[in-house]
Structure formats: structure tokens, C-alpha cells
């Protein structure tokens, strides 16, 4: 049942994306994409920074923190307790959502620029 839902959702995204690209004027795509990029960066960058700071402070309690932990901090989630992991996940998902929003905005800006010919 879950596979059917994923298939229908993916189909809706593909058809909806094609409809948006076909029917929406380029300047709406470009402007809307710019706004999404800015909102995604304004929300995602501070959330990501807070995530890394909180993660570093929690890891420092249990022992030495590797110098380049910030490159792959999710590898160190196993060193956290369940309560600490819940505390970190809020910031992790907020930063990820901001990143996804910024990428979606960048795609809309690119499509709007491409359609402006």
C-alpha cells in the first residue's frame, strides 16, 4: 500500500512540475524561485549552524571530538543518548528543510531563466 502511495505521489509531482513549467510565466518562476532561495537560506543556514554547535557540545561531553567531525556529523549520532538525539534532530531536520527549499528555489530560478528567451 505504501508503494502505491509513493508511486501516485511521484506521478503527481512529475505531472504538476510539467504543468508549472508549461503554464506559469517565466517571471513568476524566476521571482518565486528567488524568494524560495532566500527563505531557504535564511532558515537553513542558521539551523545548520545551531545543529553543528549543539552536536559539537554534546560530543565534547563524551570524549574528544574529531577535528573534521563537521564534514559527516551524522556518523556520530550513535554516540548520543536518545534524549540528546531528539534534541539534535530538530535542528538537523530544520537545516535540511531549508536546504531543500533553497534547492527547489534554485531549480525554479533556472527554469524561469531558461523560459525567458
N, CA, C and O atoms as a GROMACS GRO file, in nm:
protein
  468
    1UNK      N    1   0.082  -0.119   0.000
    1UNK     CA    2   0.000   0.000   0.000
    1UNK      C    3   0.086   0.126   0.000
    1UNK      O    4   0.054   0.225  -0.066
    2UNK      N    5   0.196   0.122   0.075
    2UNK     CA    6   0.285   0.238   0.080
    2UNK      C    7   0.349   0.263  -0.057
    2UNK      O    8   0.369   0.378  -0.096
    3UNK      N    9   0.381   0.157  -0.128
    3UNK     CA   10   0.441   0.172  -0.260
    3UNK      C   11   0.346   0.240  -0.357
    3UNK      O   12   0.387   0.321  -0.440
    4UNK      N   13   0.218   0.206  -0.346
    4UNK     CA   14   0.117   0.269  -0.432
    4UNK      C   15   0.109   0.419  -0.402
    4UNK      O   16   0.100   0.500  -0.494
    5UNK      N   17   0.111   0.454  -0.275
    5UNK     CA   18   0.109   0.595  -0.237
    5UNK      C   19   0.230   0.670  -0.288
    5UNK      O   20   0.217   0.782  -0.337
    6UNK      N   21   0.349   0.609  -0.277
    6UNK     CA   22   0.471   0.672  -0.328
    6UNK      C   23   0.465   0.689  -0.480
    6UNK      O   24   0.508   0.791  -0.533
    7UNK      N   25   0.412   0.589  -0.548
    7UNK     CA   26   0.402   0.596  -0.694
    7UNK      C   27   0.306   0.708  -0.736
    7UNK      O   28   0.336   0.786  -0.826
    8UNK      N   29   0.192   0.714  -0.671
    8UNK     CA   30   0.094   0.819  -0.704
    8UNK      C   31   0.152   0.957  -0.670
    8UNK      O   32   0.135   1.052  -0.746
    9UNK      N   33   0.221   0.968  -0.556
    9UNK     CA   34   0.283   1.095  -0.519
    9UNK      C   35   0.390   1.139  -0.619
    9UNK      O   36   0.395   1.256  -0.656
   10UNK      N   37   0.473   1.046  -0.662
   10UNK     CA   38   0.577   1.078  -0.761
   10UNK      C   39   0.515   1.119  -0.894
   10UNK      O   40   0.560   1.214  -0.957
   11UNK      N   41   0.412   1.049  -0.935
   11UNK     CA   42   0.342   1.084  -1.059
   11UNK      C   43   0.281   1.223  -1.048
   11UNK      O   44   0.288   1.301  -1.144
   12UNK      N   45   0.222   1.256  -0.934
   12UNK     CA   46   0.163   1.388  -0.914
   12UNK      C   47   0.270   1.497  -0.919
   12UNK      O   48   0.247   1.603  -0.976
   13UNK      N   49   0.386   1.470  -0.860
   13UNK     CA   50   0.495   1.569  -0.864
   13UNK      C   51   0.543   1.589  -1.007
   13UNK      O   52   0.567   1.703  -1.048
   14UNK      N   53   0.558   1.482  -1.082
   14UNK     CA   54   0.606   1.494  -1.221
   14UNK      C   55   0.505   1.568  -1.309
   14UNK      O   56   0.543   1.656  -1.386
   15UNK      N   57   0.378   1.532  -1.298
   15UNK     CA   58   0.275   1.599  -1.378
   15UNK      C   59   0.259   1.744  -1.333
   15UNK      O   60   0.248   1.834  -1.416
   16UNK      N   61   0.258   1.766  -1.203
   16UNK     CA   62   0.247   1.903  -1.152
   16UNK      C   63   0.365   1.989  -1.192
   16UNK      O   64   0.348   2.106  -1.227
   17UNK      N   65   0.485   1.932  -1.187
   17UNK     CA   66   0.604   2.006  -1.229
   17UNK      C   67   0.599   2.042  -1.376
   17UNK      O   68   0.634   2.154  -1.414
   18UNK      N   69   0.554   1.948  -1.459
   18UNK     CA   70   0.541   1.977  -1.602
   18UNK      C   71   0.436   2.085  -1.627
   18UNK      O   72   0.455   2.171  -1.713
   19UNK      N   73   0.327   2.082  -1.552
   19UNK     CA   74   0.223   2.184  -1.568
   19UNK      C   75   0.274   2.320  -1.526
   19UNK      O   76   0.247   2.421  -1.592
   20UNK      N   77   0.350   2.324  -1.416
   20UNK     CA   78   0.406   2.452  -1.371
   20UNK      C   79   0.500   2.510  -1.476
   20UNK      O   80   0.492   2.628  -1.509
   21UNK      N   81   0.588   2.426  -1.529
   21UNK     CA   82   0.684   2.473  -1.629
   21UNK      C   83   0.612   2.518  -1.756
   21UNK      O   84   0.655   2.613  -1.821
   22UNK      N   85   0.503   2.451  -1.791
   22UNK     CA   86   0.433   2.483  -1.915
   22UNK      C   87   0.346   2.608  -1.906
   22UNK      O   88   0.342   2.688  -1.999
   23UNK      N   89   0.276   2.625  -1.795
   23UNK     CA   90   0.172   2.727  -1.789
   23UNK      C   91   0.207   2.852  -1.710
   23UNK      O   92   0.144   2.956  -1.729
   24UNK      N   93   0.303   2.845  -1.623
   24UNK     CA   94   0.336   2.961  -1.540
   24UNK      C   95   0.436   3.049  -1.615
   24UNK      O   96   0.534   2.998  -1.668
   25UNK      N   97   0.412   3.180  -1.620
   25UNK     CA   98   0.506   3.270  -1.690
   25UNK      C   99   0.644   3.268  -1.624
   25UNK      O  100   0.658   3.244  -1.504
   26UNK      N  101   0.745   3.293  -1.705
   26UNK     CA  102   0.883   3.280  -1.657
   26UNK      C  103   0.914   3.374  -1.541
   26UNK      O  104   0.989   3.337  -1.452
   27UNK      N  105   0.857   3.493  -1.542
   27UNK     CA  106   0.889   3.590  -1.438
   27UNK      C  107   0.831   3.548  -1.302
   27UNK      O  108   0.887   3.584  -1.198
   28UNK      N  109   0.720   3.472  -1.301
   28UNK     CA  110   0.671   3.417  -1.174
   28UNK      C  111   0.763   3.307  -1.124
   28UNK      O  112   0.792   3.299  -1.004
   29UNK      N  113   0.808   3.222  -1.216
   29UNK     CA  114   0.901   3.116  -1.177
   29UNK      C  115   1.030   3.176  -1.122
   29UNK      O  116   1.079   3.133  -1.017
   30UNK      N  117   1.083   3.274  -1.192
   30UNK     CA  118   1.209   3.336  -1.150
   30UNK      C  119   1.193   3.408  -1.015
   30UNK      O  120   1.275   3.390  -0.926
   31UNK      N  121   1.089   3.488  -1.001
   31UNK     CA  122   1.065   3.562  -0.876
   31UNK      C  123   1.033   3.470  -0.761
   31UNK      O  124   1.086   3.486  -0.651
   32UNK      N  125   0.945   3.372  -0.784
   32UNK     CA  126   0.911   3.277  -0.679
   32UNK      C  127   1.030   3.193  -0.637
   32UNK      O  128   1.049   3.166  -0.519
   33UNK      N  129   1.110   3.152  -0.735
   33UNK     CA  130   1.231   3.076  -0.704
   33UNK      C  131   1.330   3.158  -0.624
   33UNK      O  132   1.394   3.106  -0.532
   34UNK      N  133   1.342   3.285  -0.656
   34UNK     CA  134   1.432   3.373  -0.580
   34UNK      C  135   1.387   3.385  -0.435
   34UNK      O  136   1.468   3.380  -0.342
   35UNK      N  137   1.256   3.401  -0.416
   35UNK     CA  138   1.202   3.410  -0.280
   35UNK      C  139   1.226   3.281  -0.204
   35UNK      O  140   1.265   3.284  -0.087
   36UNK      N  141   1.203   3.166  -0.268
   36UNK     CA  142   1.225   3.037  -0.202
   36UNK      C  143   1.372   3.018  -0.166
   36UNK      O  144   1.404   2.966  -0.059
   37UNK      N  145   1.461   3.060  -0.254
   37UNK     CA  146   1.605   3.051  -0.223
   37UNK      C  147   1.640   3.132  -0.099
   37UNK      O  148   1.709   3.084  -0.009
   38UNK      N  149   1.592   3.254  -0.095
   38UNK     CA  150   1.623   3.341   0.018
   38UNK      C  151   1.563   3.284   0.147
   38UNK      O  152   1.631   3.279   0.250
   39UNK      N  153   1.437   3.242   0.143
   39UNK     CA  154   1.375   3.185   0.263
   39UNK      C  155   1.445   3.058   0.308
   39UNK      O  156   1.466   3.038   0.428
   40UNK      N  157   1.481   2.973   0.212
   40UNK     CA  158   1.552   2.850   0.247
   40UNK      C  159   1.687   2.877   0.310
   40UNK      O  160   1.725   2.810   0.406
   41UNK      N  161   1.759   2.973   0.256
   41UNK     CA  162   1.890   3.006   0.313
   41UNK      C  163   1.878   3.075   0.448
   41UNK      O  164   1.957   3.049   0.539
   42UNK      N  165   1.779   3.163   0.462
   42UNK     CA  166   1.759   3.232   0.590
   42UNK      C  167   1.718   3.135   0.701
   42UNK      O  168   1.751   3.157   0.818
   43UNK      N  169   1.648   3.030   0.665
   43UNK     CA  170   1.609   2.931   0.765
   43UNK      C  171   1.709   2.819   0.782
   43UNK      O  172   1.733   2.772   0.893
   44UNK      N  173   1.768   2.776   0.671
   44UNK     CA  174   1.854   2.658   0.675
   44UNK      C  175   1.994   2.682   0.726
   44UNK      O  176   2.048   2.598   0.799
   45UNK      N  177   2.054   2.792   0.692
   45UNK     CA  178   2.193   2.818   0.734
   45UNK      C  179   2.203   2.837   0.886
   45UNK      O  180   2.289   2.774   0.948
   46UNK      N  181   2.120   2.921   0.947
   46UNK     CA  182   2.128   2.931   1.093
   46UNK      C  183   2.093   2.800   1.164
   46UNK      O  184   2.156   2.764   1.264
   47UNK      N  185   1.994   2.727   1.112
   47UNK     CA  186   1.959   2.598   1.173
   47UNK      C  187   2.073   2.499   1.162
   47UNK      O  188   2.102   2.426   1.258
   48UNK      N  189   2.139   2.496   1.048
   48UNK     CA  190   2.254   2.408   1.031
   48UNK      C  191   2.369   2.446   1.123
   48UNK      O  192   2.437   2.359   1.177
   49UNK      N  193   2.389   2.575   1.142
   49UNK     CA  194   2.495   2.620   1.233
   49UNK      C  195   2.464   2.579   1.376
   49UNK      O  196   2.552   2.531   1.448
   50UNK      N  197   2.338   2.598   1.418
   50UNK     CA  198   2.299   2.559   1.553
   50UNK      C  199   2.313   2.408   1.570
   50UNK      O  200   2.358   2.361   1.674
   51UNK      N  201   2.274   2.331   1.469
   51UNK     CA  202   2.289   2.185   1.473
   51UNK      C  203   2.434   2.146   1.499
   51UNK      O  204   2.461   2.064   1.586
   52UNK      N  205   2.527   2.205   1.424
   52UNK     CA  206   2.668   2.169   1.440
   52UNK      C  207   2.721   2.212   1.576
   52UNK      O  208   2.802   2.140   1.636
   53UNK      N  209   2.678   2.326   1.626
   53UNK     CA  210   2.724   2.372   1.757
   53UNK      C  211   2.672   2.281   1.868
   53UNK      O  212   2.748   2.239   1.956
   54UNK      N  213   2.542   2.249   1.862
   54UNK     CA  214   2.483   2.161   1.964
   54UNK      C  215   2.547   2.023   1.955
   54UNK      O  216   2.577   1.962   2.058
   55UNK      N  217   2.567   1.973   1.836
   55UNK     CA  218   2.628   1.841   1.818
   55UNK      C  219   2.770   1.840   1.875
   55UNK      O  220   2.808   1.745   1.943
   56UNK      N  221   2.847   1.944   1.848
   56UNK     CA  222   2.983   1.951   1.900
   56UNK      C  223   2.984   1.952   2.053
   56UNK      O  224   3.063   1.882   2.116
   57UNK      N  225   2.896   2.032   2.111
   57UNK     CA  226   2.892   2.040   2.258
   57UNK      C  227   2.852   1.908   2.322
   57UNK      O  228   2.906   1.870   2.426
   58UNK      N  229   2.758   1.836   2.260
   58UNK     CA  230   2.717   1.707   2.314
   58UNK      C  231   2.827   1.603   2.298
   58UNK      O  232   2.850   1.521   2.387
   59UNK      N  233   2.896   1.605   2.185
   59UNK     CA  234   3.004   1.509   2.163
   59UNK      C  235   3.123   1.537   2.256
   59UNK      O  236   3.191   1.445   2.299
   60UNK      N  237   3.147   1.663   2.285
   60UNK     CA  238   3.259   1.700   2.369
   60UNK      C  239   3.244   1.645   2.510
   60UNK      O  240   3.343   1.619   2.578
   61UNK      N  241   3.120   1.626   2.554
   61UNK     CA  242   3.096   1.570   2.687
   61UNK      C  243   3.143   1.425   2.698
   61UNK      O  244   3.188   1.383   2.805
   62UNK      N  245   3.134   1.350   2.590
   62UNK     CA  246   3.165   1.207   2.595
   62UNK      C  247   3.309   1.176   2.559
   62UNK      O  248   3.349   1.059   2.566
   63UNK      N  249   3.387   1.274   2.521
   63UNK     CA  250   3.526   1.248   2.486
   63UNK      C  251   3.573   1.344   2.378
   63UNK      O  252   3.504   1.440   2.345
   64UNK      N  253   3.691   1.317   2.324
   64UNK     CA  254   3.745   1.407   2.222
   64UNK      C  255   3.661   1.403   2.093
   64UNK      O  256   3.609   1.298   2.053
   65UNK      N  257   3.650   1.518   2.032
   65UNK     CA  258   3.573   1.530   1.908
   65UNK      C  259   3.673   1.536   1.793
   65UNK      O  260   3.765   1.618   1.796
   66UNK      N  261   3.658   1.451   1.691
   66UNK     CA  262   3.749   1.455   1.577
   66UNK      C  263   3.749   1.593   1.511
   66UNK      O  264   3.648   1.663   1.510
   67UNK      N  265   3.863   1.631   1.457
   67UNK     CA  266   3.880   1.766   1.401
   67UNK      C  267   3.782   1.794   1.287
   67UNK      O  268   3.731   1.905   1.276
   68UNK      N  269   3.755   1.697   1.205
   68UNK     CA  270   3.669   1.718   1.089
   68UNK      C  271   3.531   1.656   1.110
   68UNK      O  272   3.470   1.608   1.014
   69UNK      N  273   3.482   1.655   1.233
   69UNK     CA  274   3.351   1.594   1.260
   69UNK      C  275   3.241   1.664   1.182
   69UNK      O  276   3.140   1.601   1.149
   70UNK      N  277   3.257   1.790   1.154
   70UNK     CA  278   3.154   1.870   1.087
   70UNK      C  279   3.130   1.826   0.943
   70UNK      O  280   3.029   1.863   0.884
   71UNK      N  281   3.224   1.748   0.885
   71UNK     CA  282   3.203   1.701   0.747
   71UNK      C  283   3.097   1.591   0.740
   71UNK      O  284   3.020   1.585   0.645
   72UNK      N  285   3.093   1.503   0.842
   72UNK     CA  286   2.995   1.395   0.846
   72UNK      C  287   2.944   1.379   0.989
   72UNK      O  288   2.971   1.276   1.052
   73UNK      N  289   2.873   1.477   1.041
   73UNK     CA  290   2.831   1.469   1.182
   73UNK      C  291   2.730   1.358   1.209
   73UNK      O  292   2.719   1.312   1.322
   74UNK      N  293   2.657   1.314   1.108
   74UNK     CA  294   2.558   1.209   1.131
   74UNK      C  295   2.624   1.077   1.170
   74UNK      O  296   2.560   0.991   1.230
   75UNK      N  297   2.751   1.059   1.135
   75UNK     CA  298   2.822   0.938   1.177
   75UNK      C  299   2.836   0.930   1.328
   75UNK      O  300   2.856   0.821   1.383
   76UNK      N  301   2.824   1.042   1.396
   76UNK     CA  302   2.844   1.047   1.540
   76UNK      C  303   2.712   1.047   1.619
   76UNK      O  304   2.714   1.059   1.741
   77UNK      N  305   2.599   1.034   1.550
   77UNK     CA  306   2.471   1.027   1.620
   77UNK      C  307   2.464   0.905   1.711
   77UNK      O  308   2.390   0.906   1.809
   78UNK      N  309   2.538   0.800   1.679
   78UNK     CA  310   2.536   0.679   1.761
   78UNK      C  311   2.596   0.703   1.899
   78UNK      O  312   2.567   0.630   1.994
   79UNK      N  313   2.680   0.805   1.912
   79UNK     CA  314   2.742   0.836   2.041
   79UNK      C  315   2.648   0.914   2.133
   79UNK      O  316   2.683   0.939   2.249
   80UNK      N  317   2.533   0.952   2.084
   80UNK     CA  318   2.438   1.031   2.163
   80UNK      C  319   2.334   0.941   2.229
   80UNK      O  320   2.301   0.834   2.178
   81UNK      N  321   2.282   0.987   2.341
   81UNK     CA  322   2.170   0.918   2.403
   81UNK      C  323   2.043   0.950   2.323
   81UNK      O  324   2.043   1.039   2.238
   82UNK      N  325   1.935   0.878   2.352
   82UNK     CA  326   1.809   0.904   2.281
   82UNK      C  327   1.760   1.046   2.303
   82UNK      O  328   1.710   1.110   2.211
   83UNK      N  329   1.772   1.094   2.424
   83UNK     CA  330   1.728   1.230   2.456
   83UNK      C  331   1.813   1.334   2.380
   83UNK      O  332   1.760   1.431   2.327
   84UNK      N  333   1.944   1.313   2.377
   84UNK     CA  334   2.032   1.405   2.304
   84UNK      C  335   2.006   1.399   2.155
   84UNK      O  336   2.010   1.501   2.087
   85UNK      N  337   1.979   1.280   2.105
   85UNK     CA  338   1.950   1.265   1.962
   85UNK      C  339   1.823   1.339   1.924
   85UNK      O  340   1.817   1.402   1.818
   86UNK      N  341   1.722   1.333   2.010
   86UNK     CA  342   1.598   1.409   1.984
   86UNK      C  343   1.626   1.559   1.983
   86UNK      O  344   1.571   1.632   1.902
   87UNK      N  345   1.710   1.602   2.073
   87UNK     CA  346   1.745   1.745   2.081
   87UNK      C  347   1.817   1.793   1.955
   87UNK      O  348   1.795   1.906   1.910
   88UNK      N  349   1.900   1.709   1.900
   88UNK     CA  350   1.979   1.744   1.781
   88UNK      C  351   1.896   1.734   1.653
   88UNK      O  352   1.916   1.811   1.559
   89UNK      N  353   1.805   1.639   1.650
   89UNK     CA  354   1.728   1.614   1.527
   89UNK      C  355   1.642   1.733   1.485
   89UNK      O  356   1.622   1.756   1.366
   90UNK      N  357   1.593   1.808   1.581
   90UNK     CA  358   1.513   1.928   1.545
   90UNK      C  359   1.591   2.017   1.452
   90UNK      O  360   1.542   2.057   1.346
   91UNK      N  361   1.713   2.049   1.493
   91UNK     CA  362   1.798   2.138   1.413
   91UNK      C  363   1.841   2.072   1.284
   91UNK      O  364   1.852   2.137   1.180
   92UNK      N  365   1.866   1.942   1.290
   92UNK     CA  366   1.907   1.866   1.172
   92UNK      C  367   1.799   1.875   1.063
   92UNK      O  368   1.829   1.905   0.948
   93UNK      N  369   1.675   1.847   1.101
   93UNK     CA  370   1.566   1.850   1.004
   93UNK      C  371   1.531   1.992   0.959
   93UNK      O  372   1.495   2.012   0.843
   94UNK      N  373   1.542   2.089   1.046
   94UNK     CA  374   1.517   2.228   1.007
   94UNK      C  375   1.621   2.274   0.905
   94UNK      O  376   1.586   2.340   0.807
   95UNK      N  377   1.747   2.240   0.928
   95UNK     CA  378   1.851   2.275   0.831
   95UNK      C  379   1.831   2.204   0.699
   95UNK      O  380   1.852   2.262   0.592
   96UNK      N  381   1.792   2.077   0.704
   96UNK     CA  382   1.766   2.002   0.582
   96UNK      C  383   1.648   2.056   0.504
   96UNK      O  384   1.652   2.061   0.381
   97UNK      N  385   1.544   2.097   0.574
   97UNK     CA  386   1.427   2.156   0.508
   97UNK      C  387   1.464   2.288   0.441
   97UNK      O  388   1.419   2.317   0.330
   98UNK      N  389   1.545   2.369   0.509
   98UNK     CA  390   1.590   2.494   0.449
   98UNK      C  391   1.674   2.470   0.324
   98UNK      O  392   1.661   2.541   0.225
   99UNK      N  393   1.760   2.369   0.331
   99UNK     CA  394   1.842   2.334   0.214
   99UNK      C  395   1.754   2.289   0.098
   99UNK      O  396   1.775   2.331  -0.016
  100UNK      N  397   1.655   2.204   0.126
  100UNK     CA  398   1.566   2.156   0.020
  100UNK      C  399   1.487   2.271  -0.041
  100UNK      O  400   1.467   2.275  -0.163
  101UNK      N  401   1.443   2.364   0.041
  101UNK     CA  402   1.370   2.481  -0.009
  101UNK      C  403   1.459   2.567  -0.099
  101UNK      O  404   1.415   2.616  -0.202
  102UNK      N  405   1.585   2.585  -0.059
  102UNK     CA  406   1.678   2.664  -0.139
  102UNK      C  407   1.707   2.595  -0.273
  102UNK      O  408   1.717   2.662  -0.375
  103UNK      N  409   1.719   2.463  -0.272
  103UNK     CA  410   1.743   2.390  -0.397
  103UNK      C  411   1.621   2.399  -0.489
  103UNK      O  412   1.636   2.420  -0.609
  104UNK      N  413   1.502   2.384  -0.433
  104UNK     CA  414   1.380   2.399  -0.513
  104UNK      C  415   1.373   2.539  -0.574
  104UNK      O  416   1.337   2.555  -0.690
  105UNK      N  417   1.407   2.640  -0.495
  105UNK     CA  418   1.409   2.776  -0.546
  105UNK      C  419   1.510   2.795  -0.657
  105UNK      O  420   1.482   2.863  -0.755
  106UNK      N  421   1.628   2.735  -0.641
  106UNK     CA  422   1.730   2.745  -0.746
  106UNK      C  423   1.684   2.678  -0.875
  106UNK      O  424   1.711   2.728  -0.984
  107UNK      N  425   1.614   2.567  -0.863
  107UNK     CA  426   1.561   2.499  -0.982
  107UNK      C  427   1.457   2.589  -1.050
  107UNK      O  428   1.457   2.601  -1.173
  108UNK      N  429   1.370   2.651  -0.972
  108UNK     CA  430   1.269   2.740  -1.031
  108UNK      C  431   1.333   2.862  -1.096
  108UNK      O  432   1.287   2.907  -1.201
  109UNK      N  433   1.439   2.916  -1.036
  109UNK     CA  434   1.511   3.028  -1.097
  109UNK      C  435   1.571   2.985  -1.230
  109UNK      O  436   1.561   3.057  -1.329
  110UNK      N  437   1.632   2.867  -1.232
  110UNK     CA  438   1.693   2.817  -1.356
  110UNK      C  439   1.588   2.795  -1.465
  110UNK      O  440   1.611   2.831  -1.581
  111UNK      N  441   1.474   2.737  -1.429
  111UNK     CA  442   1.369   2.714  -1.528
  111UNK      C  443   1.312   2.847  -1.575
  111UNK      O  444   1.284   2.863  -1.694
  112UNK      N  445   1.294   2.942  -1.484
  112UNK     CA  446   1.244   3.073  -1.523
  112UNK      C  447   1.341   3.144  -1.618
  112UNK      O  448   1.299   3.206  -1.715
  113UNK      N  449   1.469   3.135  -1.589
  113UNK     CA  450   1.569   3.195  -1.676
  113UNK      C  451   1.570   3.127  -1.813
  113UNK      O  452   1.585   3.193  -1.916
  114UNK      N  453   1.555   2.997  -1.813
  114UNK     CA  454   1.555   2.921  -1.938
  114UNK      C  455   1.433   2.957  -2.025
  114UNK      O  456   1.443   2.966  -2.147
  115UNK      N  457   1.318   2.977  -1.959
  115UNK     CA  458   1.196   3.011  -2.033
  115UNK      C  459   1.191   3.156  -2.078
  115UNK      O  460   1.105   3.192  -2.158
  116UNK      N  461   1.280   3.241  -2.030
  116UNK     CA  462   1.271   3.384  -2.058
  116UNK      C  463   1.312   3.420  -2.201
  116UNK      O  464   1.295   3.535  -2.243
  117UNK      N  465   1.363   3.326  -2.274
  117UNK     CA  466   1.406   3.356  -2.414
  117UNK      C  467   1.292   3.410  -2.493
  117UNK      O  468   1.308   3.440  -2.612
   0.00000   0.00000   0.00000
